[in-house]
Amino acid sequence: MRKVLIVGAGQAGLQLALGLQAEQYEVTLVSGRTPEQIRGGRVMSTQAMFGTALAGERARGLNFWDAEAPPITGLRKVVEKAGEGRVLDWRGRFSRPAQSVDQRVKMARWLELFAERGGAVEYRGITASELDVLAQRHDLAVVATGAGELGRIFERDAQHSPFTAPQRALAVAYVRGAAPSPDVPDTGLLRASSMPGVGDIYVIPGYTFGGACDVLLYEGIPGGPMDCWSDRPGADEQWARMLELMREHLPWEHARFAGAELTDERATLTGGVTPVVRKPVAELPSGAVVLGMGDAVVANDPITGQGANVASRCAESYADSIVARGEQAFDRAWMQQSFDRFWEHARHVVTWTNTSLRPAQPHVQRIVAAAARHPEIRDRFADGFDDPADFRTWLLDPEGAEEYLRSFG
């Protein structure tokens, strides 16, 4: 039985651990927190997951919340300009519903499941020197956390990392008690509202302790009015500020959320993400090599909602590569090839996300405007959240965009 070490118990690490466990690998998982600590901790993400990623979970029997989590059936895209109000407002449908389950709920349950099935879990932090020792005792060592010292053992890939600092000031809140839309029915839709010069506000139907909720993500442009979290406000103060920003810049949404309350005392989060791609293989002082996965090697701003999806796709891709390797050595060349296989998907996510962090190019603006007139465009745009590779021939290519628009006459 081949022995695999996985460091990190988030979406990527746990999904890979559970997948390999089902294939009879001897998996040791290192988690910095116990299930109880995860449940009692602060929210970690917005984690909207789309059709392909959810199908992967269901195939492995990890979909414990389908009956409780509200299905996300499509995308409502809004552009709001100061002094003009809503200048664009359309709805696109997803081919397959999406879902957002609080990772405190999900990761804690998956971690318990892994242990229940006989998996070995070590609850502790781990240094690079400790990783070096452990890597030599296993056939394969995988690092699935980009935080702290371990995140720095993988070299930055400058070719695919144009930014050296966060491009958005982020704020997240989980709330209950929002009113329904007074104008158009949008129950079950992921609402994405852009405010030029200010930033974006996303409202995601979600599930957390106690039932359904709304997950709000603020993507503030640095130096703008939504860049106001550097003092790390407490939960109630943060929600009060989020409401005030919504009242000023998105008044129709504020009317819905004025009576909403946080789901719990740890339901808020602020910070920023520096988008980065790192080289997937790190060599430790002993000469042992380890493979990076998830946000250890590909970290995106959440503006395109791809974090948990990329992690899930990485877990499935790596699991397939590991099983296909059989009894052969997990050497440096195999590690690079395994990452390259995953990169065929992830590169499209990185391109789309980094493009979305910059001002919209004219051809993108024309496509988004045309979507208001053509259901085919808005549905295809919505489904791009599940398959970002589709964007490369039209949304992310000026010539392809013009050809695509001409097809509509």
Buried (B, 14 or more C-beta within 10 A) or exposed (E): EBBBBBBBBBBBBBBBBBBBBEEEBBBBBBBBBBBEEBBEBEBBBBBBBBBBBBBBBEEBEBBBBEEEBBEBBBBBBBBBBEEEEBEBBBBBBBEBBBBBBBBBBBBBBBBBBBBEEEBBBBBEBBEBEBBBEBBEEBBBBBBBBBEEEBBBBBEBBEEBBBEEEBBBBBBBBBBBBBEEBEEEEBEBBBBBBBBBEBBBBBBBBBBBEEEEBBBBBBBBBEEBBBBBBEEEBEBEEBBEBBBEBBBBBBEBBBBBBEEBEBBBEBBBBBEBBEBBBBBBBBEBEEEBBBBBBBBBBBBBBBBBBBBBBBBBBBBBBBBBBBEEBEEEEBEEEBBBEBBEBBBEBBBBBBBBBBBBBEEBBEBBEBBBBBBBEBEEBBBBBBBBBBBBBBBBEBBBBEEBBEEBBEEEE
